[in-house]
Amino acid sequence: MTDAIAPTVHLTRWIKASPQRVFEAWTTADQLARWLSPGPEHPLAEVVADARVGGELRLAYGTADAGRYDAVVGQFLELTPPQRLVFTWAWQSPHSEFAAEDLGHESTVTIDLLPIDGGTELTLRHRGLPPGLMSERHTWGWTGALDQLADFDFSA
């Protein structure tokens, strides 16, 4: 499936912080752990963010109480502080709600940051998703995550 016909999630948010602060929130593991989930019911249990070209991105969602984790792995492809970052994204968990054939499917996330109105206009494009539930769930997940980023305490 080519990128031209594969589903794409395209979202834009205004964030009340400078592009540099928003860029750091995307590239610093302890900051990612505080906001990158669709909501409090899906906490991040593990975050690895080796923010360099070729560096690893790993996110494990869930709790030990639930007895399962849904893991995403990726690799940073481009880092242009504070304007842009690009990374791959692939679900690796066998317990994920996605279809077995979608696990391991690699897609690409591009984040563009533009200073505007005393803050940052963030544009997210998640390209190359398989059709169906995975595409729908990513729209839901990224919407929730960006809502949490908009409420993030950048001063902490």
Secondary structure, 3 states (H helix, E strand, C coil): CCCCCCCCEEEEEEECCCHHHHHHHHHCHHHHHHHCCCCCCCCEEEEEECCCCCCEEEEEEEECCCCEEEEEEEEEEEEECCCEEEEEEEECCCCCCCCHHHCCCCEEEEEEEEEECCEEEEEEEEECCCCCHHHHHHHHHHHHHHHHHHCCCCCC
